Amino acid sequence: MKPTDLRGILRYIPRYREKTFVVAVDGAVVTDDNFANLLLDLAVLRSLNIRIVLVHGAAEQIRALGVERHITPTNLDGTGITDADTLQLALTAANRLTHEILEGLAANDLRAVSTNAVIAHPLGILGGVDHLFTGKVERVDVEFLQSLLAQGIVPVVPPLGFDGDGKTYRVNSDSIAANLADQLRAMKLIYVTGTDGLTRQGNLLRQLPVAELKQIIAHSPGDLPAEVLSKARFAVTACEAGVPRVHVINGRVDEGLLAEIFSNEGVGTMIYANEYQQIRRALKKDIRSLLQLTKNSVASSELVKRTRAAIEKQIGDYYLFEIDKNPVACVALHLYPEQNKGELAFLFVNPSHENQGIGRKLVQFVETKARELGVAELITLSTQAFTWFQGKAGFVEGSPDDLPPHRRERYDSSGRHSKVLVKKLR
């Protein structure tokens, strides 16, 4: 799906309307040529009545300002020691960047304000080292932010925190974003970076449960690039606090934000706090989705063409595999009680989700369902995927004589000459 495909976007709107997304943008992304397009993406989200809180970093701007003023910053990302000179660099850089973002939002007809909604206290002395003006989020002024969001205003939150005495502290923007997402009960936290997402040993991680990411961080943090490790840690923090989804995407990809939010495959990494995949029985209202999902496979003769009426007649046999409530695969289990056999049929996985183990999950689901129903033998017919069924699913080649009489009649009349595959269940 192209992110600009309105029909694809429409199915998400009821779920996202009036929900809060916290979008955290690295300072380096703000200076990229694609940032103007990112602001357009935010305008699209606001037009759909999605509430946006925008957090920004400033590490790149602090570094550049330090070069300009011949000062070496002691802390770029808000995690190390912030001395007085570095705090001044952070204040100047963050304020300039906030103003630039406000200008960009105004150019897209978005009302926005810079806020002091993050209440912080000193990070203090850690390991015997005083971190001086480095701060840690104490709490967030939720009421203030919610009042802005209710008025359609985009709060812009810099990487700074303020205490009750009016003192300012440099705070890590990833931490601020996670805290905001938690306390505002955001539906999504989106880290917009200069990388494609979370990679492990060079491989992009598309979707992973928070428990798996937590294990990686605990036992092999070196597998993750240093520039995204902070985001990975705060993604875990946010998910464990109740934020359902955390995304890490590349802000230099045109329409990347929309593609991540409004398509199943996305463009970056999604970390989820609860199970976002499910297999469920199809309903009559799903028939259109089944036909749409499999139309290309039917056209290539990989699957037998089924009419709407034929599917509706046996709708109880069909199952959908959903990701975030969107169908990406399907399967059917047809029963032949007199022969104590079942047929695994209509197995299809959207090409965008191949090689993720979905086909195997569906086969295992059908096998489990068949065993629960006391089926002794499972059969399936295939013209193109028979080697997969033999190598991955444990089927062996049979013959047309293994088919129940009624199924054998349809087999002979079809002229497809499919291979008949068999698997004993008991």
N, C-alpha and C positions, 0 to 999 in steps of 0.2 A: 504494500500500500504506500502510495506517495503521501507525505504528510499534508499535502495540499488537497488531497481527495476528500471533498466535503462529506461524502457518504461514509467514509471510514471514520471521520471525526465525530459525526453525529451520534454514533452508538455509544461514545464515551461521555457525551455531554451530561446526560441525566445523573451519572455517577459522580461527576466532578463539580457540577454547579454548586456554587456557594461554599465549596471546600477551600481550605487554605493550602497553598504550596509555598514552601520556603525555598527560594532560589539563591544559592551562594556562589558568587562569581569570583574567581581568582583575579587579582589585580592585573596580571599579564594578559588575561582575556579581554579586559576593558580596553586595552591599547591595541588590540588586534583589529584588522580591517572588518572582520565578521561581526564585531560587537553591534554595529548598527542593525544587522539582520537579527541578532539575538533580541534586541529591543523590540523589533517588529513581532517576533514570536511572543514576547511578553504581552504586547498589545492584543494579539489574537487571544491569548488566555484570558485577559481582562474582559474582552468582548464577549466571552462565553461565561461571564460571571464567576470566574475562578479568582479567588482572592490571592494576591501575590505579596509576599514580603521579600524584599531584595537585600541580601547581605553581600558585602564586598570585602575582599582582602586588599592589601596594599604593599605586599612584600616587594614587588617589582618597582613600584614607585618610590619606596623607601630606599632601595638600593640605588636607583638612578639619582635621587636627590642627594644621597650621601656622596656620590661621585661629584656632583655639581658643587657641593659645599666643602669638599675635601674632608668629609667625616666618615669614619668607618663605623657603620651601625653595629651595635652589639647584639641586635635581635631583629631579624627580618620578619619571621612568621608569627611572633607573639608567644613563643614557647620558651625562649631563653631569657637572659638577663636584659632588662631595658634600663639603660642609664639615662641621665637627664638629656644628653644630646640626642640620643636615639628617640626618646619620647617626642622631642621637638620635631625631628624628622617625620615621625609617624603622624603627628598632629597635622603638619603641613601637607604631607602626601595624602593622607586620608581625606582631609577637607577639600583639597583640589579634586580628588577623584570623585568624591560625593557630588560636588558641584557639576562635574562633567556628566555624571550619570543622570542627575536631575535635568540637565539640559537635554540629554538624549531622550528621556522619558517625556519631557514637555514637547519635543519635536514629534512625538507619536501620540499627542493628545492624551497623555496619561498624567493625572494629578498625582504628585508625590511629595513627600517631605522627608527631610533628614531628622532622625530621632535620637533622643538620649534615653531610650527605653531599656538599655542594658545596665543594670546595677551591678557593679563589680567591687571586689575587695582585693587587696594585694595577694599575689601568689605566695609571698612570704619567703621564709628561709627553708630551702630544700637541700638536704645533704650538706648543711652547714654553709650554703651559699645564699646570700640575700638577692632575690630577683628584682629588687628595687621597684621600678614602675611597671613591671609585668603584672597583669591582673587576671582574675578568674571570675567567671560569671557567678554572681550570688543569686540573683533572681532577675526576672523580666517583668516589666510593667505591662502585664497582659491586658488590663482594662484599657489602657491608653492605646495600645496597638489594635485591639478589637474595635475601638471606636473609630479609628482611622479606616480600617478595613470595611466597616459597615457603611462608610461614606464613599467607598470606591477609591480610596486613596492608597497609593503604594508606599508603605514605609521603607525608607532606605536606611540601612543600619551599617555604620562604619565599624572597623575592627577596633573599637574603643569602648571602654566601660567607664562609668562614673559612680563615685561613692557618695554617701550622704553629706560629705563635707565639700563636695564640688571638685574633688580631685579626679584627674583623668588617668586611666591606665591603658596600656597596650594589651589587647586581648586577641587571642587566636581566633580568626574568623570562622574556622571549621567548628570550633567549640561554640561560638555564638549561634551559628546556624542550627546546630543540634539542640541547643537549649531552647531556641525559639520554636523549633518544630515540635519539641516535647510540650512546652507550656502552652502553645497555641493549638495543640491537638491537630497538627497539620496532617493532611492525608499523604503528602509527599515532601521529602527533602531532596533537593537536586543540587549536587555539587557540579559546577561548570568549570572545567579545568582546561589545561592545554594538552591533555592526553586522551586517548580513546576510551578510557575507563580503567578498571582495575585489571592489571595483567599479572599472571603468575608464571614466572619463568618464560616470559615472552608471549604467552597465550592469553588472549582476552577472555575474561570471565564474563559471560553474558548474564546469567542469573545464578544466584546462590543464596541459600538460606543463611540467616545471620549466625546460626550455630556453626556452620562450616567456616565462615569468615573468621569467627572468633577463634576457632581452632588454628587456622593459618597464622593469625597474629600471635597467638600464644606459643606456638611450637616452631614456626618457620617464617618469622616476619621478613627475613631476607629474601623470601620468594617474591615479595611485592616491591615495586619500585619505591625508592625513598620519597619521591614527590607526591605519592598518593597514600602513603602510610597513615598520615594524620587523618585523611578523609575516611580511610577504612576503619580506623579506631572509633571515630565519632559516628560513623554509620552504625557500628555495633551499639554504641551508647544510645543513639536515637531509636533504633529498633527495639532494644530492650526496654526503653521507656514507653514504648507503645506506638511509635510512628510506623505505619504499615509498610511503607516502601521508601528506600533511599536509592537514588540514582547517581551515578558518576558518569558524566559525558564530556565530550570534547567540544568546547565552545567555539572552536575554529571551523566546525562543520556547519555549512549552510543548512538551515531548517532542522538542525540536529535536535534542538529542544522539542519541537513539535513531533519529530519522528520518534523520539524516545517516549513521549507521553501518549501519542495517539496511534501506536502500532504495537503489535504483539512482539515483534522481533527487536524493535528498538535499535539504537546505535551504540550504546555504551554498556554499562554494568548496572544491573538492578539487584539490590540486596533486599530480601523480604523477611518480615518478622513472623508471618504465618503462612500456612500452606496456600499457595496461589494457583496450584494445579488441581484439577479434579476430573474424574470420569463420572458422568451421570447419564441416566437413561434419557433418550431423546423424547421430546414432546411434539405434538402436531405442529406447534408454532416453530419448531426447529427444522421442518422439512425444507424450507427455502435455504437455510444455512447448509444443510447436508448437500443439496443439489449444487449450490454455488461453490462449496468447498471442493467438490469432487469433479466439477465439470471438465477440467483439463485432462484429468486422468481417464475419464470416460471417453473424451475425444481421441485420446491416444490408444484406446482399446485396452488399457491396463485394467480398468474396471468395467463390469457389465453395466449398461445403461439401465437405470431404474426410473420409472415414472413416479410422479407425485402420488398417484393413486396406489401404486404398488407399495411404496414406502409407508403410506398412511395405513394401509391394511395390516402391515406388520410392524407398526411403529414401536411396539414394545420390545422388539428385537434389536433396536438400534441404540448406540451409545455415542456420546460426544466426549472428546478430551478437550477441556477448556483451560486456558491460561488467563487469569484475571477476568473470568466470565466470558471470554471470547473463544469460539471454537477453532481449533487448529488441527484436529484429527478426528477420525471416527472409526467405528467398527460395528459389526453386527454378529449376533449369535442366533442362528436359526436351529430349532430343535426338531428332531425326528423321533418322537417317543417310542414308536413301535420297534424301531431298530436300536433304541438306546444310543443314538448318535446325535452329535451336534455339528453344525457347520460354522466355522469362523469365516465371515464374509465381509466385504465392503471395508476392508482395512485400508486406510489412507492417512498419510501425514502430509500436511502442507510443506512444500519444499523449503520454505523459510525456517522450518523447525526440524528438518532432517538431522540425523546424526546426534540427536540429544537423548536417545533411548526411549522415545515416546512410543514407537511401534512395538518395542519389546514390552513396555508397560501394558499396552492394550492387549497384546497376546496373553500375557500373564493374567490380566483381568478376566478375559474370556475363559481361560482355562479354569481359574478359580470359580467363576460363576457356573461353568459346566459341571465341575466336580460337586458343587453345592446342590445341583439339581440331579445328581446321580448319573450323569452321562458317562458312558464307558469309553467312548472313542470320539475324537475330534477330527473332522475332515476340513480341508480347505482346497480351493481350486485357484490356480495361478497360471498366467501365460508369460509373465515377465519377472516375477519376484520369487520364483520357486527356489532359487539357490539361497535366498535370504531365509526363507522358511526352513530349509534344511540345515543351513549352517548356524543360524541364530536362534531359531525357535524350536528345534528338536523334532521337526516333522520328518517322515521318511516317505519316499515315493510309493504310491499305491497304484491302483488301476481303477477304471470306471466301474468295475464290479464292486468296489468298496462303497459306492454311492447307494443310498436308499432308492427304491424303485421310482418314486415320484421325482426325485432329484436326478436320477439317471435319465429319465425321459427328457427333461429340460436340457441336460448336458448334451445328449445326442442331437437334439433339434437346434442347438445354438450354433454348431459348426465351429466353435472356438478352439476345440481340441486342447483345452487346458490340461495341465498336469494335475493329477489328483494326489494330494498329500495327506498323510494320515498320522495321527499321534494317539497312542493308547494312554488313557488317563488312569486306568486301573487294570 
